[in-house]
Amino acid sequence: MRKSGPPKGLVSYLVLELLDEKPRYGYEILKEIKDISGGHWEPSYGSVYPILYKFEEEGFAQRIEREDEPDRKYFEITEDGHEKLAEKRSEVGETGDDFTDVILGFYHVFAALATDERFEVTNPERGEGWRFDEEFSAWITEQVIRHHEYYFDEFERVEDTPEEFADRMGLDDE
């Protein structure tokens, strides 16, 4: 179970991957991460800029000057940064359970706010904002399925219980 936020090291990994593509400045990195998330998540300035400065201090990135944009602080990945990126790729590859906890955890909270009698959420009037209800839950689910089909293949229901799925996939009990 995760406490909160994205898996540890995710933002620094994304920063290195994006610098591996081309030199970038902080705001550009923020916007690219937002685009990668489909517009649903953008890390704060307070997370990206310290990472860039830390990478510069540790020799994983270096500042470069651009004549066409002298006021912007561009960074590019260094040879040591490429080695660090290889480490980060391995680390992030092991965070699948963290991602699952974040995705399912927030969905469960959404559904609880819509259905659990302990919560008295005042929803906006229909047409005036997002609501905690069955119709919005169905739309969220539909979007997840559409994303699955876009990135992978046609969606097929998985009938396994969580325990059956974990057993079938050889996942350790946690």
Protein Blocks (a to p, Z undefined) as FASTA:
>chain_A
ZZbdcdehklmmmmmmmmmmpccdfklmmmmmmmmnnopaccdfklmmmmmmmmmmnopa
ccdddfklmmbccddddfklmmmmmmmmmmmmmmmmmmmmmmmmmmmmmmmmmmmmkbcc
dcddehiaccddfklmmmmmmmmmmmmmmmmmccdddfbdfklmmmmnopacZZ
